[in-house]
Amino acid sequence: MLKWLQSTTDFASSKKGAKIIVVSWIIIMLVLTGVSKPAKKYANNVSGDGIPKSAASLQAEKQVEKYFPNDEGLPAIIVFDQKEEMKEEELQHIQEMTKRLEDKKIKHVEKIVPISEMPVQMLTGFLSKDKTSFILPVTMTNNLEVKEIHNTVNQIKKELKQELPSSMEAKVTGPAGIAADTLEIFKNADVVLLLSTIGLIFVLLIMIYRSPLLAVIPLIAAIIVYQVIDRTLGLFGKFGLEIKSQSLSIMSILLFAALTDYALFIFARYKEELQKREDKYESMKQAMRRVGEPIFFSGSTVLASMLMLFFAVYNGYRNFAPLFSIALVVIILGGITLLPALFTLFGRKAFWPFIPKVGQQKEKHVIWKKVSHVVVSRPYIIGGAVAVFLIVCSMNIFQIKYSFNLLKSFPDNLESRQGYELIEKKYSPGQLAPITVVVNKEGKLSNEEIVQFVEKLDKQKGVEGLNPSIETIKKNTSQLLSEDGKAAKVQLILKDQPYSLQAMDTIQSLQSKESEFVKDGHVYFAGETAKQADLYDINNHDTTLIVVLISILIFILLGIQTKSLIAPIYMIGTILLSYCAALGLSMFLFQHLFGYTDMSYRIPLYTFVFLVALGVDYNIMLVSRIKEEAAQHSLQAAIENGLTATGGVISSAGIILAATFAVLTTQPLLELFMFGFVVALGVIIDTFLVRTLLVPAIMLLLKKWSLWPQKMK
């Protein structure tokens, strides 16, 4: 065991040290509570796409701002809808509502299409094909914080509802509506999530151990650590750290799950030691000398994996790194100081009504004795069957279709999704978020060049049309020109919905044909689809890079912890196989049980980081115990004894960890539901198949080579 770690756990286990540790944590918690706000106060305070400034879509936005400084903003689309066709009377009413909306001069609303000044006959272009829906484009100030967008959209909704006829509905969608609803989704979700997590862990601990204090002590520690982390993140948020609501939700789950797991490992070993000696302080000291290093290494593995996200290009991934790194440092400290200190202070009373006594016979672990005997007796059959099952499940990952459409993750009752689906159903889907196309060159653009450019653009595959139309442009090309005449701007409507892979393919195809569109010039594509196309490429790059980095890192850490060159190979191999099986099986269930056809593009990497990092925990616990037993027994006996001794506590920890992540399936965002489901299923697979059956079987097959170069009996 590391000397500094042993000194730390020895101090936390001593009579004086335990009291100092607990009091220190409480003081730190109270001080931070007094000087800092909760992290959620700073959550969602940054709006953006998470892609680097060098991305083609953001370079295009710069060109738009350069040549057309007053034209760009954040689009919102108001969709008016009713069951019957809209007659002249309804259209006039929409004009009146629009006029009143303009007169209100709502803060951050830069421009509303002036339909109130148009003759009613000219409004047909805003109507759907069946004439039951009407779209009104609104432009808001660019680069607003999410809370400002939310407030502005709510003000628009409030004004509309006051004037809306009973037969008509109005939905605000588009990028602004989506951003506003994102904040709305997480308004009270964090409180519900926290209470659900605490309640679930308490119930599970009571059911498993039937001891009220054993259920309460881990939760006391978790609540103290949670408050310290929350206020620490609040301090960082105050000074500019980007904090996302989704990240906070996942962080709180990880915190409670990890600390509960650590508590179970400590509790199990502490009980063994209390049956050997009377002194509760010495018992905890010896217990922590056995489990302190595995706890530290398992937490450090998760921490190191999170640090790898700093290498990501996409800010959505990179944002995880500082937030979770801060949280994990505090969680690890809580695991090696606060938990043993609390257990030590309670002593034997913590186990009431089943108080361990000196000389008491160890638990027989009847079930796990039978399981370990079967594994040891038939390693070829057991290991082969599990491996085949995992490989079959893994094959389904090649059938996964990924979605870049955030709206598909929203609940059905949110306005932005309802408005989006109305546009998708009744209009050209591309009208939800048109592409802004800018063409420029050194000299001034001629009328002929502009006409040739828009004609070529309009004929491209995947293009529905232009705004203004070709006919309108031919009559007056100057309406597209910048003040210096060196650039022209037109809106491009795609045939496919703007977040689809087909739309992204269209944009990438158009970008590759720049030389065909204009000679001695450049063509830029700005807008949601252009950003998603950049994000698609960045996501592929980041996923590959992070998977490789984390796999190499964990391999090295496992080598250090096990002091073996062979063990890390089959440990990381089984963890990766477990991850692939969880992802593949989850997608199969999503498709055939829940009716979901695709998965968010972020799920594979998010779940990889957590499943691979968390999957190391139980392997470390098992192999550490087997190594301990191997000092006195043959490898076969060591595996049987190690699996028997750790089976109950690791399985209990796995159930609690899986159930805790499963709480995320109650969240209103589909992405969180899928994330929680995949991680929960992955933990179950890892706990009951990989750690219990596959890893011991592999060790038995490798025999003396399983921990080489360490010598085995």
C-alpha positions in Angstrom: 0.0 0.0 0.0 1.2 3.5 -0.8 2.8 5.0 2.3 1.0 8.4 2.2 -2.3 6.6 1.6 -1.7 4.2 4.5 -0.8 7.2 6.8 -4.0 8.9 5.7 -6.3 5.9 6.3 -4.5 5.1 9.6 -5.2 8.7 10.8 -8.9 8.5 9.7 -9.2 5.2 11.6 -7.7 6.5 14.9 -9.7 7.7 17.9 -8.5 11.3 17.6 -8.2 11.3 13.8 -11.7 10.1 13.1 -13.2 13.0 15.1 -10.9 15.6 13.4 -11.7 14.2 10.0 -15.5 14.4 10.5 -15.4 17.9 12.1 -13.1 19.2 9.3 -15.5 18.0 6.6 -18.4 19.6 8.3 -16.5 22.9 8.8 -15.4 22.9 5.1 -19.0 22.2 4.1 -20.4 25.1 6.2 -17.7 27.5 5.0 -18.3 26.7 1.3 -22.1 27.0 1.9 -21.6 30.4 3.3 -19.3 31.8 0.6 -20.5 30.1 -2.5 -23.8 29.6 -4.4 -25.1 26.2 -5.6 -23.6 25.1 -9.0 -27.0 25.1 -10.6 -27.1 28.9 -10.3 -24.4 28.9 -13.0 -25.7 26.0 -15.0 -26.7 26.6 -18.6 -25.2 30.1 -18.5 -23.3 29.5 -21.8 -25.1 29.1 -25.1 -23.2 27.8 -28.0 -22.5 24.8 -30.2 -19.3 23.5 -28.6 -17.4 23.4 -31.9 -14.1 25.2 -32.3 -13.8 28.7 -33.8 -11.8 27.1 -36.7 -14.9 25.1 -37.8 -16.2 25.9 -41.3 -19.6 26.9 -40.1 -18.3 29.4 -37.6 -15.9 30.8 -40.2 -19.0 31.2 -42.4 -20.7 33.1 -39.5 -17.8 35.5 -39.4 -18.2 36.2 -43.1 -21.9 36.9 -42.6 -21.1 39.3 -39.7 -18.3 41.0 -41.8 -20.4 41.7 -44.9 -23.9 41.8 -43.4 -23.4 43.1 -39.8 -27.1 43.9 -39.2 -28.7 40.8 -40.7 -27.7 38.0 -38.4 -29.3 36.9 -35.2 -30.8 34.0 -33.3 -33.8 32.6 -35.3 -37.1 31.8 -33.6 -40.2 30.6 -35.6 -43.7 31.1 -34.4 -46.0 28.5 -35.8 -49.7 29.4 -35.8 -51.9 26.3 -36.2 -55.6 25.4 -36.3 -57.8 22.6 -37.5 -59.6 24.4 -40.3 -58.1 26.3 -43.3 -57.1 29.9 -42.4 -59.3 32.4 -44.1 -58.7 36.1 -44.6 -60.2 36.9 -41.2 -57.6 34.6 -39.4 -54.8 36.0 -41.4 -55.8 39.6 -40.5 -55.9 38.5 -36.9 -52.3 37.2 -37.2 -51.3 40.5 -38.7 -52.8 42.4 -35.8 -51.1 40.2 -33.3 -47.8 40.6 -35.1 -48.2 44.4 -35.1 -48.9 44.4 -31.3 -45.8 42.2 -30.8 -43.7 44.7 -32.7 -45.1 47.6 -30.7 -44.2 45.9 -27.4 -40.5 46.2 -28.4 -39.6 43.1 -26.4 -36.0 43.1 -25.2 -33.6 41.1 -27.4 -36.2 40.8 -30.2 -34.3 42.5 -33.1 -36.7 41.8 -36.0 -40.1 40.4 -36.9 -41.0 39.8 -40.5 -43.3 42.8 -41.1 -46.4 40.9 -42.3 -48.6 43.5 -40.8 -47.6 45.9 -43.6 -48.3 43.3 -46.3 -51.5 42.8 -48.2 -53.3 39.7 -47.1 -52.9 38.2 -50.6 -49.1 38.2 -50.1 -49.3 36.1 -46.9 -49.9 32.8 -48.8 -46.2 32.2 -48.9 -46.2 31.8 -45.1 -49.1 29.3 -45.2 -48.7 25.5 -45.2 -49.9 23.5 -48.2 -53.2 22.6 -46.4 -53.5 26.3 -45.2 -54.0 25.3 -41.6 -50.6 26.6 -40.4 -48.8 29.9 -40.7 -45.1 30.5 -39.8 -43.7 33.9 -38.6 -39.9 34.2 -38.5 -38.5 36.2 -35.6 -34.9 37.3 -35.1 -33.4 37.7 -31.7 -30.1 39.1 -30.6 -27.2 36.8 -31.2 -24.9 35.4 -28.5 -27.4 35.6 -25.7 -27.1 33.6 -22.5 -29.6 30.7 -22.3 -31.5 32.4 -19.5 -32.0 35.6 -21.6 -33.3 33.5 -24.5 -35.7 31.7 -22.1 -37.0 35.0 -20.7 -37.4 36.5 -24.2 -39.2 33.5 -25.6 -41.5 33.4 -22.5 -42.4 37.1 -23.1 -43.3 36.4 -26.7 -45.5 33.5 -25.6 -47.2 35.6 -23.0 -48.0 38.4 -25.5 -49.4 35.9 -28.0 -51.6 34.1 -25.6 -53.4 37.3 -24.7 -54.6 37.8 -28.3 -54.8 34.2 -29.6 -58.3 33.1 -30.8 -59.6 29.9 -29.0 -59.5 28.0 -32.3 -55.8 28.7 -32.8 -52.5 27.6 -31.2 -49.1 29.3 -31.4 -45.8 27.4 -30.8 -42.4 29.0 -30.6 -39.7 26.8 -32.1 -36.5 27.2 -34.1 -33.1 27.5 -32.4 -34.3 30.1 -29.8 -37.4 28.0 -28.9 -35.2 24.9 -28.5 -32.7 26.8 -26.2 -35.6 28.1 -24.1 -37.1 24.7 -23.6 -33.7 23.2 -22.7 -33.7 25.4 -19.6 -37.3 24.6 -18.9 -36.6 20.9 -18.9 -34.1 21.1 -16.1 -35.9 23.6 -13.9 -36.8 21.2 -11.1 -35.2 18.0 -12.4 -32.1 18.2 -10.2 -34.2 18.3 -6.9 -36.3 15.3 -8.0 -33.2 13.4 -9.2 -31.4 14.0 -5.9 -34.3 13.0 -3.7 -35.0 9.9 -5.8 -31.4 8.8 -5.6 -31.2 9.2 -1.9 -34.5 7.4 -1.4 -33.5 4.5 -3.7 -30.1 4.0 -2.1 -31.6 4.0 1.4 -34.3 1.5 0.5 -31.8 -0.8 -1.2 -29.3 -0.7 1.7 -32.1 -1.5 4.1 -33.2 -4.4 2.0 -29.7 -5.8 1.5 -28.2 -5.3 5.0 -31.3 -4.9 7.2 -29.4 -2.4 9.3 -30.7 1.2 9.6 -27.3 2.7 10.5 -25.6 0.9 7.6 -28.1 2.6 5.3 -27.7 6.0 6.9 -23.9 6.3 7.3 -23.1 6.2 3.6 -25.9 8.7 2.9 -24.6 11.1 5.6 -21.1 11.0 4.0 -22.6 11.4 0.5 -24.7 14.4 1.5 -21.7 16.1 3.1 -19.5 15.4 0.0 -22.2 16.4 -2.3 -22.6 19.8 -0.6 -18.8 20.3 -0.7 -18.6 19.5 -4.4 -21.7 21.5 -5.3 -20.4 24.7 -3.6 -16.9 24.1 -4.9 -18.3 23.9 -8.5 -20.3 27.0 -7.7 -17.1 28.9 -6.9 -15.6 27.7 -10.2 -18.8 28.6 -12.0 -18.6 32.1 -10.6 -15.2 32.6 -12.2 -16.2 31.2 -15.6 -16.3 27.4 -15.5 -19.0 26.2 -18.0 -21.5 24.1 -16.2 -24.3 22.2 -17.9 -27.4 20.9 -16.2 -27.0 17.5 -17.7 -23.4 17.3 -16.3 -24.7 18.1 -12.8 -27.4 15.4 -13.1 -24.8 12.8 -14.0 -22.3 14.1 -11.5 -24.8 13.7 -8.6 -25.6 10.1 -9.6 -21.9 9.2 -9.9 -21.2 10.8 -6.4 -23.9 8.8 -4.6 -23.2 5.6 -6.5 -19.4 5.7 -6.0 -19.5 6.6 -2.3 -22.1 4.0 -1.6 -19.9 1.4 -3.3 -16.9 2.5 -1.3 -18.9 2.3 1.9 -20.0 -1.3 1.1 -16.4 -2.4 0.5 -15.3 -0.7 3.8 -18.2 -2.1 5.7 -17.6 -5.7 4.5 -13.9 -5.7 5.4 -14.5 -3.8 8.7 -17.0 -6.5 9.7 -14.3 -9.2 9.1 -11.8 -7.3 11.2 -14.2 -6.7 14.1 -14.7 -10.5 14.3 -10.9 -10.8 14.8 -10.3 -8.1 17.5 -12.1 -6.0 20.1 -10.6 -2.6 19.3 -12.8 -0.8 16.7 -10.0 1.6 15.8 -7.4 -1.1 15.0 -10.1 -3.0 13.2 -10.8 -0.1 10.8 -7.0 0.5 10.4 -6.5 -3.1 9.2 -9.6 -3.0 7.1 -8.5 0.2 5.3 -5.0 -1.2 4.7 -6.8 -3.9 2.7 -9.4 -1.9 0.8 -7.9 1.6 0.9 -5.7 1.1 -2.1 -8.4 -0.6 -4.3 -10.7 2.3 -3.5 -8.0 4.9 -4.3 -7.1 3.2 -7.6 -10.7 2.6 -8.7 -11.5 6.3 -8.0 -8.3 7.4 -9.7 -9.1 5.4 -12.7 -12.4 7.2 -13.2 -10.6 10.5 -12.5 -7.9 9.8 -15.1 -10.5 8.7 -17.6 -12.3 12.0 -17.2 -9.1 14.0 -17.6 -8.7 12.4 -21.0 -11.7 14.4 -22.1 -9.5 17.5 -22.0 -8.1 16.2 -25.3 -11.6 16.4 -27.0 -12.2 19.1 -29.6 -16.0 19.2 -29.0 -16.7 21.5 -26.0 -19.6 19.3 -24.9 -17.2 16.5 -24.1 -14.3 18.7 -22.9 -16.8 20.5 -20.5 -17.1 17.1 -18.6 -13.4 17.1 -17.8 -13.0 19.9 -15.3 -16.4 19.4 -13.6 -16.0 15.7 -13.1 -12.3 15.9 -12.2 -13.1 18.4 -9.4 -15.9 16.1 -8.2 -13.9 12.9 -8.3 -11.0 14.4 -6.3 -13.5 15.2 -3.5 -15.2 11.8 -3.9 -11.9 10.0 -3.5 -10.9 12.0 -0.5 -14.4 11.3 1.0 -13.8 7.6 0.3 -10.5 7.3 2.1 -11.1 9.8 5.0 -14.8 10.6 5.7 -16.3 7.1 5.3 -13.8 5.2 7.5 -13.9 8.0 10.1 -17.7 7.8 10.3 -17.7 4.0 10.5 -15.0 4.1 13.1 -17.0 6.5 15.3 -20.1 4.4 15.2 -18.0 1.2 15.6 -20.0 -2.0 16.2 -23.2 -0.1 16.6 -23.2 0.6 12.9 -24.1 -3.0 12.3 -27.1 -3.1 14.7 -29.1 -5.3 15.1 -26.5 -7.8 13.7 -23.5 -6.7 15.8 -20.3 -8.6 15.0 -18.5 -10.2 17.9 -14.9 -11.3 18.4 -14.5 -14.9 17.5 -17.8 -15.0 15.7 -17.8 -17.4 12.8 -17.4 -15.8 9.4 -20.4 -15.7 7.1 -20.5 -18.8 5.0 -21.6 -17.0 1.8 -23.5 -20.2 0.7 -24.7 -18.9 -2.6 -21.4 -17.4 -3.7 -19.6 -20.6 -2.5 -21.7 -22.6 -4.9 -21.1 -20.1 -7.7 -17.4 -20.0 -7.2 -17.2 -23.8 -7.1 -19.1 -24.0 -10.4 -16.8 -21.5 -12.1 -13.6 -23.2 -10.8 -14.9 -26.6 -11.8 -16.0 -25.7 -15.4 -14.0 -22.6 -16.5 -14.1 -23.6 -20.2 -17.8 -24.0 -20.4 -18.6 -21.0 -18.2 -16.1 -18.6 -19.8 -17.0 -19.7 -23.3 -20.8 -19.3 -22.8 -20.4 -15.8 -21.4 -17.9 -14.7 -24.1 -20.3 -15.9 -26.9 -23.2 -14.1 -25.3 -21.3 -10.9 -25.0 -20.0 -11.1 -28.6 -23.5 -11.7 -30.0 -24.8 -8.7 -28.1 -21.8 -6.6 -29.3 -22.6 -7.3 -32.9 -25.6 -5.1 -32.7 -23.5 -1.9 -32.4 -23.0 -2.0 -36.1 -26.8 -1.6 -36.5 -27.0 1.6 -34.4 -28.2 4.8 -36.2 -27.1 8.0 -34.5 -29.2 11.1 -34.2 -27.9 14.7 -34.1 -31.4 16.1 -33.5 -31.6 17.4 -30.0 -35.4 17.9 -30.3 -36.0 14.2 -30.6 -34.7 14.0 -27.1 -37.3 16.4 -25.8 -40.6 15.4 -24.2 -43.6 15.4 -26.6 -45.4 18.1 -24.7 -42.7 20.8 -25.2 -43.7 23.7 -27.6 -40.4 23.7 -29.5 -40.8 20.1 -30.4 -44.5 20.4 -31.3 -43.8 23.4 -33.5 -40.8 21.6 -35.1 -43.0 18.6 -35.9 -45.7 20.9 -37.4 -43.2 22.5 -39.7 -41.7 19.0 -40.6 -45.2 17.7 -41.4 -46.8 20.7 -43.2 -43.8 22.5 -44.8 -40.5 21.7 -46.3 -38.5 20.4 -43.3 -35.6 22.7 -44.2 -37.7 25.8 -43.4 -37.1 25.1 -39.7 -33.5 26.3 -40.0 -32.5 27.6 -43.4 -28.8 27.8 -44.4 -27.3 31.2 -45.0 -25.0 31.1 -48.0 -22.4 33.9 -48.6 -20.4 34.2 -51.8 -17.6 36.7 -52.1 -14.5 37.7 -54.2 -11.9 40.3 -54.3 -13.7 42.5 -56.8 -17.3 43.4 -57.0 -19.8 40.7 -57.9 -21.7 41.3 -61.2 -25.4 40.7 -61.8 -24.4 37.9 -64.2 -22.2 36.2 -61.5 -24.9 36.4 -58.9 -27.6 34.9 -61.2 -25.2 32.1 -62.3 -24.4 31.3 -58.7 -28.0 31.1 -57.4 -29.0 29.0 -60.5 -26.3 26.5 -59.9 -27.1 26.4 -56.2 -30.8 25.9 -56.8 -30.1 22.8 -59.0 -28.1 20.9 -56.4 -29.3 17.6 -55.0 -31.0 18.0 -51.7 -31.9 21.7 -52.2 -35.6 22.6 -52.0 -35.3 26.2 -53.0 -33.9 29.6 -52.2 -35.2 32.7 -50.3 -35.7 35.0 -52.1 -36.7 32.9 -55.1 -34.7 32.7 -58.3 -37.4 34.8 -60.1 -37.2 37.5 -57.4 -33.4 37.6 -57.5 -33.3 37.9 -61.3 -35.5 41.0 -61.1 -33.2 42.7 -58.5 -29.8 41.1 -57.7 -28.8 44.1 -55.6 -31.0 43.0 -52.7 -28.5 40.2 -52.1 -25.4 42.4 -52.1 -23.3 43.7 -49.2 -22.6 47.5 -49.0 -19.2 47.1 -50.7 -20.7 44.9 -53.5 -18.0 42.2 -52.8 -20.4 39.7 -51.3 -23.9 38.3 -51.8 -26.1 36.5 -49.3 -29.1 34.1 -50.0 -31.0 31.7 -47.8 -31.0 28.0 -48.8 -33.9 25.7 -48.0 -33.0 22.0 -47.8 -35.3 19.1 -48.6 -34.4 17.2 -45.5 -34.9 18.3 -41.9 -31.8 20.4 -40.8 -30.5 17.9 -38.1 -30.6 14.8 -40.3 -27.6 13.0 -41.7 -29.0 13.5 -45.2 -29.0 17.3 -44.7 -25.4 17.2 -43.4 -24.4 15.2 -46.5 -25.9 17.8 -48.7 -23.9 20.6 -46.9 -20.7 18.7 -47.2 -21.4 18.1 -50.9 -22.0 21.8 -51.5 -18.9 22.8 -49.6 -16.8 20.5 -51.8 -18.1 22.2 -55.0 -16.9 25.7 -54.2 -14.9 26.0 -57.3 -17.9 25.1 -59.4 -20.1 27.9 -57.9 -17.7 30.8 -58.3 -14.3 31.5 -59.9 -11.6 33.4 -57.9 -13.9 33.6 -54.9 -15.3 31.7 -51.8 -18.6 30.2 -50.8 -19.6 29.9 -47.1 -22.4 28.0 -45.5 -23.7 29.1 -42.1 -26.6 27.8 -40.0 -27.7 24.9 -37.9 -27.1 22.2 -40.5 -23.6 23.5 -41.3 -22.8 23.4 -37.6 -24.1 19.9 -37.3 -22.0 18.8 -40.2 -18.9 20.1 -38.5 -20.0 18.5 -35.2 -20.4 15.1 -37.0 -16.8 15.2 -38.1 -15.6 16.4 -34.7 -17.6 13.8 -32.9 -16.0 11.0 -34.9 -12.5 12.4 -34.3 -13.1 12.8 -30.5 -14.8 9.4 -30.0 -11.9 7.6 -31.7 -9.2 9.6 -29.9 -10.8 9.3 -26.4 -11.5 5.6 -26.7 -7.9 4.9 -27.6 -6.5 7.2 -24.9 -8.7 5.9 -22.1 -8.0 2.2 -23.1 -4.2 2.8 -23.0 -4.4 4.7 -19.8 -6.5 2.1 -17.9 -4.2 -0.6 -19.2 -1.2 1.2 -17.6 -3.1 1.9 -14.4 -4.1 -1.8 -14.1 -0.5 -2.8 -14.7 0.6 -0.6 -11.8 -2.2 -1.8 -9.5 -1.9 -5.5 -10.2 1.9 -5.5 -10.7 1.3 -7.8 -13.7 1.8 -7.6 -17.4 -0.8 -10.2 -18.3 -3.7 -9.3 -16.0 -4.3 -5.8 -17.5 -4.7 -7.5 -21.0 -7.6 -9.7 -20.1 -9.1 -7.1 -17.6 -9.2 -4.3 -20.1 -10.3 -6.8 -22.8 -13.3 -8.0 -20.8 -14.2 -4.5 -19.8 -14.3 -3.3 -23.5 -16.3 -6.4 -24.5 -18.7 -5.7 -21.6 -19.1 -2.1 -22.9 -19.8 -3.2 -26.5 -22.3 -5.8 -25.3 -24.2 -3.2 -23.1 -24.4 -0.7 -26.0 -25.5 -3.3 -28.5 -28.1 -5.0 -26.3 -29.4 -1.6 -25.2 -30.0 -0.5 -28.8 -31.8 -3.8 -29.5 -34.1 -3.2 -26.5 -34.6 0.5 -27.5 -35.7 -0.6 -30.9 -37.9 -3.6 -30.0 -39.1 -2.7 -26.5 -39.3 1.1 -26.5 -39.8 1.9 -30.2 -36.7 4.2 -30.5 -35.1 4.0 -33.9 -31.9 5.9 -33.2 -29.5 7.0 -30.5 -28.0 10.3 -29.6 -24.5 10.7 -31.1 -23.1 11.5 -27.6 -24.2 8.3 -25.9 -21.4 6.0 -27.1 -18.6 8.2 -25.7 -20.4 9.2 -22.5 -21.2 5.6 -21.7 -17.8 4.4 -22.7 -16.1 6.8 -20.2 -18.3 5.7 -17.4 -18.7 2.0 -18.1 -15.0 1.4 -18.8 -13.8 3.5 -15.8 -16.5 2.0 -13.4 -15.9 -1.5 -14.8 -12.4 -1.4 -13.5 -13.6 -1.0 -9.9 -15.0 -4.5 -9.3 -12.2 -6.1 -11.3 -9.6 -4.4 -9.0 -11.6 -5.5 -5.9 -11.8 -9.1 -7.0 -8.2 -9.4 -8.3 -6.8 -7.7 -5.1 -8.6 -10.3 -3.0 -7.4 -13.2 -5.2 -3.8 -11.9 -4.9 -4.2 -11.7 -1.1 -5.6 -15.3 -1.0 -2.9 -16.5 -3.3 -0.2 -15.7 -0.7 -1.5 -18.7 1.3 -3.3 -20.9 -1.2 -3.1 -22.3 -4.7 -4.4 -20.2 -7.6 -7.5 -22.3 -7.9 -8.3 -22.1 -4.2 -7.4 -18.4 -4.2 -9.9 -17.7 -7.0 -12.6 -19.7 -5.3 -12.0 -18.0 -1.9 -11.7 -14.6 -3.4 -14.9 -14.9 -5.4 -16.7 -16.3 -2.4 -15.5 -13.5 -0.1 -16.2 -10.6 -2.5 -19.2 -12.0 -4.3 -21.8 -10.6 -1.9 -20.4 -7.2 -1.4 -19.5 -6.6 -5.1 -22.9 -7.8 -6.3 -24.7 -5.6 -3.8 -22.5 -2.7 -4.9 -23.3 -3.5 -8.5 -27.0 -3.6 -7.9 -26.9 -0.2 -6.1 -24.7 1.3 -8.8 -27.0 0.1 -11.6 -30.1 1.2 -9.8 -28.7 4.6 -9.1 -27.8 5.2 -12.8 -31.2 3.8 -13.7 -32.7 6.8 -11.8 -31.7 8.9 -14.9 -34.3 7.0 -16.9 -36.9 9.1 -15.0 -35.5 12.3 -16.4 -37.5 14.2 -19.1 -34.7 14.1 -21.7 -34.4 11.0 -23.9 -30.6 11.4 -24.0 -30.4 11.0 -20.2 -32.8 8.1 -20.3 -30.7 6.3 -22.8 -27.4 7.1 -20.9 -28.8 5.9 -17.6 -30.2 2.7 -19.2 -27.0 1.8 -21.0 -24.8 2.4 -18.0 -27.2 0.5 -15.7 -27.3 -2.5 -18.0 -23.5 -2.3 -18.5 -23.0 -2.4 -14.7 -25.3 -5.5 -14.4 -23.4 -7.3 -17.2 -20.0 -6.4 -15.7 -21.1 -7.4 -12.1 -22.8 -10.7 -12.8 -21.2 -11.9 -16.0 -17.8 -10.4 -16.5 -16.5 -10.1 -12.9 -18.3 -13.1 -11.5 -17.8 -15.6 -14.3 -15.6 -14.5 -17.2 -12.5 -13.0 -15.4 -12.2 -15.9 -12.9 -12.6 -18.4 -15.9 -9.8 -16.6 -17.8 -7.5 -16.6 -14.8 -8.1 -20.4 -14.4 -7.4 -21.0 -18.1 -4.1 -19.0 -17.9 -3.2 -20.6 -14.6 0.3 -19.5 -13.4 0.5 -16.9 -16.2 -2.7 -15.0 -15.0 -0.7 -12.6 -12.8 2.7 -13.0 -14.5 5.5 -12.0 -13.6 4.2 -12.7 -10.1 4.7 -16.3 -9.1 1.6 -18.3 -8.3 1.3 -21.6 -6.5 
